[in-house]
Amino acid sequence: MAFSLRKNSERGVVGLDIDGRYLAAAQVDSGRVVRGASLELPAGLVRDGEVVDPDGLADALKSFVKEAGLPKSVRLGVSNQQIVVRVVELPRIEDADERDTAVRFQAADAIAMPLDDAVLDYQVAGYAEALDGTARMQVVLVAARRTMIDALLEAARKAGLRPDGIDLDAFALVRTLAKASAGSDDDESARVFCHLGGVSNLAIAVGTTCFFTRPLSAVWENEDAASQLADEIRLSIDFYMTQPQAKAVGEVVLSGPGSSDNDLVNSLADQLGIPVEVAAPLGQIDSSGLGPDEDPHLYTVAAGLALGASA
């Protein structure tokens, strides 16, 4: 357990990562983590990234808030099997209302859940020109089952928190670790980001744009963790490569507590046959606001959630 949210700074946005094993909060201002706090989470409150005991989680959050002096307004993240991310191509549409209508119509076919039961969002990832010269746009669709989101919000609000945004952990992960491209995305390869925490999460991105994500079932402490992770990464890459305008994958980037296991990292690199890099836990974010006894690997997602307020 570690608490170091210092009450002498009210600047910046707080990202709160509700991992299956721990809570981590990071307040980020001007590219620097100015405050951070983490707390081990009791078992049985969150399973596979989903809240299964809202009252129990609310109690844990309330205690965390009180002990850490955490501001009430936070940005939350989610990562579980109740989230679908798909990439679709559409004719380029400049009018926002017309674009929203077209995206929702396309989502009905692309997303394998009733849209009335889902929270839907999207972002335009890029533009291209078809062979016949017509302008096209690439859209990343995100749908999350509403009941899952409601359970998370219920726990947070019972704890006295005011969620001012919900983001995907995968987007936060990429936001923290992706290196902004110095040139065109057309010349850039894709990267696989694997965050090995209580909930292990995978994202595939080109530059700072995430095109694919999934939670991983492999547990990184298992004896066969490297083999299981390698299989899941290969399957994820294969699926990503079926998407329109997919880029070849150039490397795998590891983060989270599991990335400090050198044997796991080396074995994974041998099995995948592509470079495997262990990321600096907070990427290019200044981590000097964290206490010397804190593990910065716990804050990768939380910092990215905080950065999402200005994304």
C-alpha positions as CSV (number, residue, x, y, z in Angstrom):
1,M,0.0,0.0,0.0
2,A,1.2,3.5,-0.8
3,F,-0.3,6.9,-0.3
4,S,1.4,10.1,-1.5
5,L,-1.4,12.3,-2.8
6,R,0.0,15.6,-1.4
7,K,-2.7,18.2,-0.6
8,N,-0.5,21.1,-1.5
9,S,-1.4,20.9,-5.3
10,E,-4.9,21.1,-6.8
11,R,-3.7,21.5,-10.3
12,G,-4.2,19.0,-13.1
13,V,-6.6,16.1,-13.8
14,V,-6.9,12.9,-11.8
15,G,-7.0,9.5,-13.5
16,L,-8.2,6.6,-11.4
17,D,-7.3,3.1,-12.5
18,I,-9.5,0.5,-10.9
19,D,-7.4,-2.6,-11.6
20,G,-8.5,-6.0,-10.5
21,R,-5.8,-6.0,-7.8
22,Y,-5.2,-2.4,-6.9
23,L,-6.4,1.2,-7.1
24,A,-4.0,3.8,-8.6
25,A,-4.7,7.5,-8.9
26,A,-2.4,9.9,-10.8
27,Q,-2.8,13.7,-11.0
28,V,-1.1,15.1,-14.1
29,D,-0.3,18.7,-14.8
30,S,1.8,20.1,-17.6
31,G,3.3,16.7,-18.5
32,R,4.2,15.8,-14.9
33,V,2.6,13.5,-12.3
34,V,2.2,15.9,-9.4
35,R,0.5,13.5,-7.1
36,G,0.0,9.7,-7.0
37,A,-1.6,7.2,-4.7
38,S,-2.1,3.4,-4.9
39,L,-3.8,0.8,-2.7
40,E,-4.1,-2.9,-2.9
41,L,-7.7,-3.9,-3.7
42,P,-9.4,-6.7,-1.8
43,A,-10.2,-9.8,-3.9
44,G,-13.7,-10.3,-5.3
45,L,-14.7,-6.7,-6.0
46,V,-13.6,-6.6,-9.6
47,R,-13.3,-9.7,-11.7
48,D,-11.9,-9.8,-15.3
49,G,-12.2,-6.0,-15.4
50,E,-15.9,-5.9,-14.4
51,V,-17.4,-4.6,-11.1
52,V,-19.0,-7.6,-9.4
53,D,-19.6,-6.0,-6.0
54,P,-20.5,-2.3,-6.4
55,D,-21.1,-1.8,-2.6
56,G,-17.8,-3.4,-1.7
57,L,-15.9,-1.4,-4.3
58,A,-17.6,1.8,-3.1
59,D,-16.4,1.1,0.4
60,A,-12.8,0.5,-0.8
61,L,-13.0,3.7,-2.9
62,K,-14.3,5.7,-0.1
63,S,-11.5,4.6,2.2
64,F,-9.0,5.3,-0.6
65,V,-10.4,8.8,-1.1
66,K,-10.3,9.6,2.6
67,E,-6.8,8.4,3.3
68,A,-5.3,9.8,0.1
69,G,-7.0,13.1,0.0
70,L,-8.1,12.3,-3.5
71,P,-10.1,15.1,-5.3
72,K,-13.7,14.1,-5.9
73,S,-13.6,14.7,-9.7
74,V,-11.8,11.8,-11.5
75,R,-11.5,10.2,-14.9
76,L,-12.2,6.4,-14.9
77,G,-11.0,3.6,-17.2
78,V,-12.5,0.3,-18.3
79,S,-11.1,-2.9,-19.8
80,N,-13.1,-6.1,-20.1
81,Q,-15.0,-8.4,-22.5
82,Q,-18.0,-6.1,-22.5
83,I,-16.2,-3.7,-24.8
84,V,-16.0,-3.9,-28.6
85,V,-13.6,-1.9,-30.7
86,R,-13.9,-2.0,-34.5
87,V,-12.5,0.0,-37.4
88,V,-14.8,0.8,-40.3
89,E,-14.3,2.8,-43.5
90,L,-16.9,5.3,-44.7
91,P,-17.2,8.0,-47.3
92,R,-15.7,11.2,-46.0
93,I,-18.4,13.3,-44.3
94,E,-17.7,16.8,-43.1
95,D,-21.1,17.6,-41.5
96,A,-21.0,16.4,-37.9
97,D,-24.7,15.4,-37.7
98,E,-24.6,13.5,-41.0
99,R,-21.4,11.8,-39.9
100,D,-22.9,10.8,-36.5
101,T,-25.9,9.3,-38.3
102,A,-23.7,7.4,-40.8
103,V,-21.4,6.0,-38.1
104,R,-24.4,4.8,-36.0
105,F,-25.9,3.1,-39.0
106,Q,-22.6,1.4,-39.7
107,A,-22.2,0.4,-36.0
108,A,-25.4,-1.6,-36.1
109,D,-23.6,-4.0,-38.4
110,A,-20.1,-3.8,-37.0
111,I,-20.9,-4.1,-33.3
112,A,-22.1,-7.5,-32.0
113,M,-24.5,-6.1,-29.4
114,P,-27.8,-4.2,-29.5
115,L,-27.0,-0.5,-29.7
116,D,-29.8,0.3,-27.3
117,D,-27.9,-1.7,-24.7
118,A,-24.6,0.0,-25.4
119,V,-22.7,3.2,-24.8
120,L,-21.3,4.1,-28.3
121,D,-18.5,6.5,-29.2
122,Y,-16.1,6.9,-32.1
123,Q,-13.2,8.9,-33.5
124,V,-12.1,9.6,-37.0
125,A,-8.6,8.0,-37.2
126,G,-7.6,9.2,-40.6
127,Y,-8.5,9.9,-44.2
128,A,-7.6,8.2,-47.5
129,E,-8.5,8.1,-51.1
130,A,-10.2,5.1,-52.7
131,L,-8.9,3.7,-56.1
132,D,-11.7,5.5,-57.8
133,G,-10.6,8.8,-56.3
134,T,-13.4,9.2,-53.7
135,A,-12.5,10.5,-50.3
136,R,-12.8,8.0,-47.5
137,M,-12.4,8.2,-43.7
138,Q,-11.3,5.5,-41.2
139,V,-13.4,5.5,-38.1
140,V,-12.6,3.7,-34.8
141,L,-15.9,2.6,-33.2
142,V,-16.1,1.8,-29.4
143,A,-19.1,0.2,-27.8
144,A,-19.4,-0.8,-24.1
145,R,-22.3,-2.6,-22.6
146,R,-24.4,-0.1,-20.6
147,T,-24.9,-2.3,-17.5
148,M,-21.2,-2.7,-17.1
149,I,-20.7,1.1,-17.2
150,D,-23.6,1.6,-14.8
151,A,-22.1,-0.7,-12.2
152,L,-18.8,1.2,-12.3
153,L,-20.5,4.6,-12.0
154,E,-22.7,3.3,-9.2
155,A,-19.6,2.3,-7.1
156,A,-17.8,5.5,-7.9
157,R,-20.8,7.7,-7.0
158,K,-21.5,5.8,-3.8
159,A,-17.9,6.5,-2.8
160,G,-18.6,10.2,-3.2
161,L,-16.6,10.6,-6.4
162,R,-17.7,12.7,-9.4
163,P,-16.7,10.9,-12.6
164,D,-16.1,13.5,-15.3
165,G,-15.2,11.0,-18.0
166,I,-14.9,7.3,-18.8
167,D,-12.2,6.1,-21.1
168,L,-10.8,2.8,-22.3
169,D,-7.7,1.6,-20.5
170,A,-6.2,0.7,-23.9
171,F,-6.6,4.3,-25.1
172,A,-5.0,5.6,-21.8
173,L,-2.1,3.1,-22.2
174,V,-1.4,4.3,-25.7
175,R,-1.7,7.9,-24.7
176,T,1.0,7.4,-22.0
177,L,3.4,5.3,-24.0
178,A,3.1,6.0,-27.7
179,K,5.7,8.2,-29.2
180,A,4.2,10.9,-31.3
181,S,5.3,10.4,-34.9
182,A,7.8,12.8,-36.3
183,G,6.6,12.1,-39.8
184,S,3.6,10.7,-41.5
185,D,1.6,7.7,-40.1
186,D,1.8,6.3,-43.7
187,D,5.4,5.5,-43.0
188,E,5.0,4.2,-39.5
189,S,4.5,0.6,-38.4
190,A,2.1,-0.6,-35.8
191,R,3.1,-1.3,-32.2
192,V,1.6,-3.8,-29.8
193,F,1.2,-2.5,-26.2
194,C,0.8,-5.1,-23.5
195,H,0.0,-3.8,-20.0
196,L,0.6,-6.7,-17.5
197,G,-1.4,-5.8,-14.3
198,G,-4.3,-7.3,-12.5
199,V,-6.2,-7.0,-15.7
200,S,-3.7,-7.6,-18.6
201,N,-4.6,-5.5,-21.6
202,L,-3.4,-5.3,-25.2
203,A,-3.7,-2.5,-27.6
204,I,-2.4,-2.1,-31.2
205,A,-1.7,1.4,-32.3
206,V,-0.2,3.4,-35.2
207,G,1.4,6.5,-33.8
208,T,-0.9,7.7,-31.0
209,T,-4.1,6.2,-32.5
210,C,-5.4,2.8,-31.1
211,F,-7.0,0.6,-33.7
212,F,-7.5,-2.6,-31.7
213,T,-7.7,-3.7,-28.1
214,R,-8.6,-6.7,-26.0
215,P,-8.2,-7.9,-22.4
216,L,-5.9,-10.8,-22.2
217,S,-6.8,-14.1,-20.4
218,A,-3.2,-15.1,-19.8
219,V,-2.0,-14.5,-16.3
220,W,1.6,-13.2,-16.3
221,E,2.6,-15.0,-13.1
222,N,1.8,-18.4,-14.5
223,E,4.6,-20.8,-15.3
224,D,3.6,-20.8,-19.0
225,A,2.9,-17.1,-19.1
226,A,5.3,-16.3,-21.9
227,S,3.8,-19.0,-24.2
228,Q,0.3,-18.0,-23.4
229,L,1.0,-14.3,-23.9
230,A,2.8,-15.0,-27.2
231,D,-0.2,-17.0,-28.5
232,E,-2.7,-14.2,-27.6
233,I,-0.4,-11.5,-29.1
234,R,-0.2,-13.5,-32.4
235,L,-4.0,-13.9,-32.5
236,S,-4.5,-10.3,-31.8
237,I,-2.0,-9.3,-34.6
238,D,-3.7,-11.6,-37.0
239,F,-7.1,-10.1,-36.3
240,Y,-5.8,-6.5,-36.5
241,M,-4.2,-7.3,-39.9
242,T,-7.7,-8.0,-41.3
243,Q,-8.7,-4.4,-40.7
244,P,-8.7,-1.8,-43.5
245,Q,-5.4,0.0,-43.9
246,A,-3.7,-2.2,-41.3
247,K,0.1,-1.6,-40.9
248,A,2.7,-4.3,-40.3
249,V,3.6,-4.7,-36.6
250,G,7.1,-3.6,-35.8
251,E,7.5,-4.3,-32.1
252,V,5.8,-5.2,-28.8
253,V,5.9,-2.8,-25.9
254,L,5.4,-4.1,-22.3
255,S,4.3,-2.2,-19.3
256,G,2.7,-2.8,-15.9
257,P,4.0,-4.8,-12.9
258,G,4.6,-7.9,-15.0
259,S,7.1,-6.0,-17.3
260,S,9.7,-6.2,-14.6
261,D,10.0,-10.0,-15.0
262,N,13.1,-10.2,-17.2
263,D,12.7,-13.9,-17.8
264,L,9.2,-13.3,-19.1
265,V,10.3,-10.5,-21.3
266,N,13.2,-12.5,-22.8
267,S,11.1,-15.6,-23.4
268,L,8.4,-13.6,-25.0
269,A,10.8,-12.0,-27.4
270,D,12.2,-15.4,-28.4
271,Q,8.8,-16.8,-29.1
272,L,7.4,-13.9,-31.0
273,G,10.4,-13.3,-33.2
274,I,9.9,-9.5,-33.2
275,P,11.5,-6.9,-30.9
276,V,10.0,-6.7,-27.4
277,E,10.7,-3.5,-25.5
278,V,10.0,-2.7,-21.8
279,A,8.5,0.8,-21.7
280,A,9.5,3.5,-19.2
281,P,6.4,3.2,-16.9
282,L,5.2,6.7,-17.6
283,G,6.6,7.2,-21.0
284,Q,7.7,10.8,-21.4
285,I,5.7,12.0,-18.4
286,D,7.8,13.4,-15.6
287,S,7.3,11.0,-12.7
288,S,9.2,13.1,-10.1
289,G,5.9,13.7,-8.2
290,L,5.8,10.0,-7.1
291,G,7.3,9.0,-3.8
292,P,10.7,7.1,-3.8
293,D,9.0,3.9,-2.4
294,E,6.2,3.8,-5.0
295,D,6.2,1.5,-8.0
296,P,5.7,3.7,-11.1
297,H,4.5,0.6,-13.1
298,L,1.2,1.0,-11.2
299,Y,0.5,4.4,-12.7
300,T,0.8,3.9,-16.5
301,V,-3.0,3.7,-17.1
302,A,-4.0,6.2,-14.4
303,A,-1.7,8.8,-16.0
304,G,-3.1,8.1,-19.4
305,L,-6.6,8.5,-18.1
306,A,-5.7,11.9,-16.7
307,L,-4.1,12.9,-20.0
308,G,-7.4,12.0,-21.8
309,A,-9.0,15.2,-20.4
310,S,-7.1,17.2,-23.0
311,A,-7.2,14.6,-25.8
